[in-house]
Amino acid sequence: MTVPGMWAIEKLGRRRLLLIGAAGMLICEYLVAIIGITISTTNIAGQKVLIALVCIYIAFFASTWGPIAWVVTGEIYPLNIRAKAMSLSTASNWLWNFGIGYATPYLVNPGKGHANLGVKVFFIWGTTCLGCLFFTYFCIPETKGLSLEQIDIMYANTTPIHSISYRKTLLEHNVHAADVEGGKVNVHALHRQGTTDSQSAREEGFGGEKVTTTHVD
């Protein structure tokens, strides 16, 4: 499932795939937890359903959060902190992988000093996927097709929630950092004008003066 994820990332975009992946994973996790506590271990059909849901969960992860998280962390950091930021994000990923892998037996297994949650542990995993959904919606912008400097412009002038339309403006008018810093273009005005011709938008009202971009509602 990683292969179709590699294809879809340039077709559907980072943000959309992460939202789809988080939603699919949390549904699978909660279904496993709910079904698992309502059927017996001797229910063969029910156990097969649980296995199928776990496989579907893996498919969602392998095609979205598995590979795309590395793409996003490789794009969003400015050049002056890229090396350190990538190091910290990679270290964080491995640290949480270790923590989850180490804690799971103590959460699942019966016995002294163990939580004995069994299949109920999937409520915890489902809640973390719910956190992924909210985190993506509020914190991850759409960066598909943007250069690193255009991503910096996006971060400075809009929020992740409005990033899809703002990205479209940057690409349609081919806005670069030199245009904004030199006062040749007001990205805020371009975004407001929508599909207005980029050349007329550059020539009308900006006249080479220094223009400070503002937050996009």
Secondary structure, 3 states (H helix, E strand, C coil): CHHHHHHHHHHCCHHHHHHHHHHHHHHHHHHHHHHHHHCCCCCHHHHHHHHHHHHHHHHHHHHCHHHHHHHHHHHCCCHHHHHHHHHHHHHHHHHHHHHHHHHHHHHHCCCCCCCCCHHHHHHHHHHHHHHHHHHHHHHCCCCCCCCHHHHHHHHHHCCHHHHHHHHHHHHHCCCCHHHHHCCCCCHHHHHHHCCCCHHHHHHCCCCCCCCCCCCCC
